[in-house]
């Protein structure tokens, strides 16, 4: 009996530790683990309205912006929790260090000598219905021209006005 119980726990442990990340919405980014036994889960029947203050950027210019990747993780986590992606209304307000993350490849290459590693992630976020915006104040403060921004990203007056506009529309604020 001891051997049977020990064997059972060994199998369960191996399955738990070997679990692979899943990407149900953003296929190539934001991989997460499904936690089927979780008690606190998103409400699959709810409509989620979220505006995200994205500030950080990436210290290593050849790496994706972790803040942008967290947006992908959030979408994937809600999908694993049973929320239809159609019920996720997400607005991203990039500013600060993340301003560089939303540059088009030509501008990024001119500044850092390589294509923007965030371009595929930005494309997938846009395809998933995320409204991506960048703070015009952050662009001007960094001498970045509007035409240097990725075509999937819209110009806003500022991150502050984007956040307040969407909060007045009932969006919840997250900061990444």
C-alpha positions as YAML, in Angstrom:
chain: A
units: angstrom
residues:
- id: 1
  name: UNK
  ca: [0.00, 0.00, 0.00]
- id: 2
  name: UNK
  ca: [2.87, 2.38, 0.85]
- id: 3
  name: UNK
  ca: [4.39, 1.74, -2.55]
- id: 4
  name: UNK
  ca: [1.05, 2.45, -4.27]
- id: 5
  name: UNK
  ca: [0.55, 5.74, -2.38]
- id: 6
  name: UNK
  ca: [4.16, 6.80, -2.97]
- id: 7
  name: UNK
  ca: [3.84, 5.95, -6.66]
- id: 8
  name: UNK
  ca: [0.62, 7.95, -6.92]
- id: 9
  name: UNK
  ca: [2.23, 11.05, -5.41]
- id: 10
  name: UNK
  ca: [5.30, 10.64, -7.61]
- id: 11
  name: UNK
  ca: [3.12, 10.55, -10.75]
- id: 12
  name: UNK
  ca: [1.09, 13.58, -9.61]
- id: 13
  name: UNK
  ca: [4.31, 15.49, -8.83]
- id: 14
  name: UNK
  ca: [5.82, 14.68, -12.22]
- id: 15
  name: UNK
  ca: [2.67, 15.83, -14.00]
- id: 16
  name: UNK
  ca: [2.61, 19.05, -11.99]
- id: 17
  name: UNK
  ca: [6.25, 19.87, -12.63]
- id: 18
  name: UNK
  ca: [6.16, 18.95, -16.29]
- id: 19
  name: UNK
  ca: [3.08, 21.02, -17.10]
- id: 20
  name: UNK
  ca: [3.61, 23.18, -20.17]
- id: 21
  name: UNK
  ca: [2.63, 26.79, -20.60]
- id: 22
  name: UNK
  ca: [-0.41, 27.50, -22.73]
- id: 23
  name: UNK
  ca: [-1.16, 30.43, -25.02]
- id: 24
  name: UNK
  ca: [-4.87, 30.35, -25.89]
- id: 25
  name: UNK
  ca: [-5.17, 33.95, -27.21]
- id: 26
  name: UNK
  ca: [-1.71, 35.42, -27.77]
- id: 27
  name: UNK
  ca: [-0.10, 32.42, -29.40]
- id: 28
  name: UNK
  ca: [3.59, 33.32, -29.24]
- id: 29
  name: UNK
  ca: [3.78, 35.41, -26.07]
- id: 30
  name: UNK
  ca: [2.48, 35.56, -22.51]
- id: 31
  name: UNK
  ca: [2.56, 31.81, -21.85]
- id: 32
  name: UNK
  ca: [0.80, 30.83, -18.64]
- id: 33
  name: UNK
  ca: [-0.02, 27.69, -16.65]
- id: 34
  name: UNK
  ca: [-3.59, 26.47, -16.41]
- id: 35
  name: UNK
  ca: [-4.56, 26.10, -12.74]
- id: 36
  name: UNK
  ca: [-7.77, 24.03, -12.94]
- id: 37
  name: UNK
  ca: [-8.06, 23.69, -9.15]
- id: 38
  name: UNK
  ca: [-7.92, 27.45, -8.53]
- id: 39
  name: UNK
  ca: [-10.74, 28.77, -6.38]
- id: 40
  name: UNK
  ca: [-10.39, 32.44, -7.35]
- id: 41
  name: UNK
  ca: [-11.00, 32.63, -11.09]
- id: 42
  name: UNK
  ca: [-12.27, 35.21, -13.55]
- id: 43
  name: UNK
  ca: [-16.02, 35.26, -14.15]
- id: 44
  name: UNK
  ca: [-16.59, 33.75, -17.62]
- id: 45
  name: UNK
  ca: [-19.89, 35.65, -17.94]
- id: 46
  name: UNK
  ca: [-18.40, 39.08, -17.16]
- id: 47
  name: UNK
  ca: [-17.30, 41.72, -19.63]
- id: 48
  name: UNK
  ca: [-13.84, 42.99, -18.73]
- id: 49
  name: UNK
  ca: [-12.93, 46.62, -19.46]
- id: 50
  name: UNK
  ca: [-9.29, 47.28, -18.59]
- id: 51
  name: UNK
  ca: [-6.95, 50.19, -19.29]
- id: 52
  name: UNK
  ca: [-3.29, 49.40, -18.66]
- id: 53
  name: UNK
  ca: [-0.58, 51.91, -17.77]
- id: 54
  name: UNK
  ca: [2.50, 50.42, -19.47]
- id: 55
  name: UNK
  ca: [5.66, 52.21, -18.36]
- id: 56
  name: UNK
  ca: [8.66, 49.94, -17.95]
- id: 57
  name: UNK
  ca: [10.29, 49.13, -21.25]
- id: 58
  name: UNK
  ca: [13.14, 46.67, -21.54]
- id: 59
  name: UNK
  ca: [16.65, 47.32, -20.29]
- id: 60
  name: UNK
  ca: [18.04, 44.90, -22.89]
- id: 61
  name: UNK
  ca: [16.97, 46.30, -26.24]
- id: 62
  name: UNK
  ca: [17.07, 42.84, -27.88]
- id: 63
  name: UNK
  ca: [14.42, 41.51, -25.45]
- id: 64
  name: UNK
  ca: [10.67, 41.98, -25.45]
- id: 65
  name: UNK
  ca: [9.15, 44.51, -23.08]
- id: 66
  name: UNK
  ca: [7.98, 42.54, -20.02]
- id: 67
  name: UNK
  ca: [5.13, 44.96, -19.51]
- id: 68
  name: UNK
  ca: [3.79, 44.26, -23.00]
- id: 69
  name: UNK
  ca: [4.25, 40.54, -22.37]
- id: 70
  name: UNK
  ca: [2.17, 40.91, -19.20]
- id: 71
  name: UNK
  ca: [-0.71, 42.21, -21.32]
- id: 72
  name: UNK
  ca: [-0.46, 38.98, -23.35]
- id: 73
  name: UNK
  ca: [-0.35, 36.97, -20.11]
- id: 74
  name: UNK
  ca: [-3.45, 38.73, -18.82]
- id: 75
  name: UNK
  ca: [-5.39, 37.89, -21.99]
- id: 76
  name: UNK
  ca: [-4.21, 34.26, -21.87]
- id: 77
  name: UNK
  ca: [-5.04, 33.95, -18.15]
- id: 78
  name: UNK
  ca: [-8.58, 35.19, -18.62]
- id: 79
  name: UNK
  ca: [-9.10, 32.83, -21.57]
- id: 80
  name: UNK
  ca: [-7.89, 29.86, -19.53]
- id: 81
  name: UNK
  ca: [-10.35, 31.00, -16.85]
- id: 82
  name: UNK
  ca: [-13.18, 30.66, -19.35]
- id: 83
  name: UNK
  ca: [-13.58, 34.30, -20.46]
- id: 84
  name: UNK
  ca: [-14.38, 34.64, -24.15]
- id: 85
  name: UNK
  ca: [-11.75, 36.94, -25.72]
- id: 86
  name: UNK
  ca: [-14.68, 38.93, -27.16]
- id: 87
  name: UNK
  ca: [-15.49, 39.94, -23.55]
- id: 88
  name: UNK
  ca: [-12.04, 41.49, -23.05]
- id: 89
  name: UNK
  ca: [-11.91, 45.19, -23.86]
- id: 90
  name: UNK
  ca: [-8.31, 46.23, -23.25]
- id: 91
  name: UNK
  ca: [-6.63, 49.57, -23.84]
- id: 92
  name: UNK
  ca: [-2.88, 49.87, -23.47]
- id: 93
  name: UNK
  ca: [-1.40, 53.29, -22.61]
- id: 94
  name: UNK
  ca: [2.35, 53.14, -23.30]
- id: 95
  name: UNK
  ca: [4.66, 55.85, -21.99]
- id: 96
  name: UNK
  ca: [8.02, 56.27, -20.28]
- id: 97
  name: UNK
  ca: [10.50, 53.51, -21.12]
- id: 98
  name: UNK
  ca: [7.85, 51.58, -23.03]
- id: 99
  name: UNK
  ca: [7.75, 54.38, -25.60]
- id: 100
  name: UNK
  ca: [10.75, 52.77, -27.31]
- id: 101
  name: UNK
  ca: [8.99, 49.39, -27.30]
- id: 102
  name: UNK
  ca: [6.30, 50.60, -29.68]
- id: 103
  name: UNK
  ca: [8.62, 52.01, -32.34]
- id: 104
  name: UNK
  ca: [8.43, 50.65, -35.88]
- id: 105
  name: UNK
  ca: [11.32, 48.47, -37.00]
- id: 106
  name: UNK
  ca: [12.98, 51.22, -39.07]
- id: 107
  name: UNK
  ca: [13.10, 53.67, -36.14]
- id: 108
  name: UNK
  ca: [14.14, 50.98, -33.65]
- id: 109
  name: UNK
  ca: [16.90, 49.84, -36.00]
- id: 110
  name: UNK
  ca: [18.16, 53.42, -36.36]
- id: 111
  name: UNK
  ca: [18.29, 53.83, -32.58]
- id: 112
  name: UNK
  ca: [19.44, 50.37, -31.44]
- id: 113
  name: UNK
  ca: [20.88, 48.62, -34.50]
- id: 114
  name: UNK
  ca: [18.22, 45.90, -34.73]
- id: 115
  name: UNK
  ca: [14.57, 45.38, -35.57]
- id: 116
  name: UNK
  ca: [12.15, 45.91, -32.70]
- id: 117
  name: UNK
  ca: [11.73, 42.56, -30.88]
- id: 118
  name: UNK
  ca: [8.28, 43.77, -29.75]
- id: 119
  name: UNK
  ca: [6.84, 44.05, -33.27]
- id: 120
  name: UNK
  ca: [5.41, 40.49, -33.40]
- id: 121
  name: UNK
  ca: [3.94, 40.89, -29.90]
- id: 122
  name: UNK
  ca: [2.34, 44.24, -30.82]
- id: 123
  name: UNK
  ca: [0.85, 42.62, -33.93]
- id: 124
  name: UNK
  ca: [-0.64, 39.75, -31.92]
- id: 125
  name: UNK
  ca: [-2.05, 42.11, -29.28]
- id: 126
  name: UNK
  ca: [-3.70, 44.23, -31.99]
- id: 127
  name: UNK
  ca: [-5.11, 41.11, -33.69]
- id: 128
  name: UNK
  ca: [-6.56, 40.05, -30.32]
- id: 129
  name: UNK
  ca: [-8.46, 43.34, -30.15]
- id: 130
  name: UNK
  ca: [-6.20, 45.33, -27.82]
- id: 131
  name: UNK
  ca: [-6.28, 49.08, -28.47]
- id: 132
  name: UNK
  ca: [-2.64, 50.17, -28.25]
- id: 133
  name: UNK
  ca: [-1.85, 53.84, -27.63]
- id: 134
  name: UNK
  ca: [1.32, 55.79, -26.96]
- id: 135
  name: UNK
  ca: [1.67, 58.98, -24.97]
- id: 136
  name: UNK
  ca: [2.33, 61.95, -27.25]
- id: 137
  name: UNK
  ca: [4.13, 63.68, -24.37]
- id: 138
  name: UNK
  ca: [6.56, 60.76, -24.07]
- id: 139
  name: UNK
  ca: [7.20, 60.84, -27.82]
- id: 140
  name: UNK
  ca: [7.92, 64.58, -27.84]
- id: 141
  name: UNK
  ca: [10.06, 64.34, -24.69]
- id: 142
  name: UNK
  ca: [12.22, 61.72, -26.42]
- id: 143
  name: UNK
  ca: [12.32, 63.52, -29.80]
- id: 144
  name: UNK
  ca: [10.43, 60.65, -31.48]
- id: 145
  name: UNK
  ca: [8.33, 61.55, -34.52]
- id: 146
  name: UNK
  ca: [4.80, 60.20, -34.95]
- id: 147
  name: UNK
  ca: [5.79, 58.31, -38.12]
- id: 148
  name: UNK
  ca: [8.37, 56.33, -36.10]
- id: 149
  name: UNK
  ca: [5.58, 54.58, -34.17]
- id: 150
  name: UNK
  ca: [4.39, 51.08, -35.09]
- id: 151
  name: UNK
  ca: [1.31, 51.28, -37.36]
- id: 152
  name: UNK
  ca: [-0.71, 49.22, -34.84]
- id: 153
  name: UNK
  ca: [-0.29, 51.90, -32.17]
- id: 154
  name: UNK
  ca: [-2.43, 55.05, -31.96]
- id: 155
  name: UNK
  ca: [-1.19, 58.44, -30.79]
- id: 156
  name: UNK
  ca: [-2.81, 59.87, -27.66]
- id: 157
  name: UNK
  ca: [-2.42, 63.31, -26.12]
- id: 158
  name: UNK
  ca: [-0.91, 61.62, -23.09]
- id: 159
  name: UNK
  ca: [-1.01, 58.48, -20.99]
- id: 160
  name: UNK
  ca: [-2.82, 60.50, -18.33]
- id: 161
  name: UNK
  ca: [-5.65, 61.54, -20.64]
- id: 162
  name: UNK
  ca: [-5.97, 57.99, -22.02]
- id: 163
  name: UNK
  ca: [-6.26, 56.54, -18.53]
- id: 164
  name: UNK
  ca: [-8.73, 59.15, -17.26]
- id: 165
  name: UNK
  ca: [-10.85, 58.92, -20.42]
- id: 166
  name: UNK
  ca: [-11.22, 55.15, -20.12]
- id: 167
  name: UNK
  ca: [-11.69, 55.15, -16.36]
- id: 168
  name: UNK
  ca: [-14.64, 57.51, -16.85]
- id: 169
  name: UNK
  ca: [-16.02, 54.87, -19.25]
- id: 170
  name: UNK
  ca: [-15.84, 52.24, -16.51]
- id: 171
  name: UNK
  ca: [-12.46, 50.67, -17.28]
- id: 172
  name: UNK
  ca: [-10.39, 49.25, -14.44]
- id: 173
  name: UNK
  ca: [-6.81, 50.55, -14.21]
- id: 174
  name: UNK
  ca: [-3.85, 48.17, -14.10]
- id: 175
  name: UNK
  ca: [-0.18, 49.18, -14.07]
- id: 176
  name: UNK
  ca: [2.49, 47.02, -15.68]
...
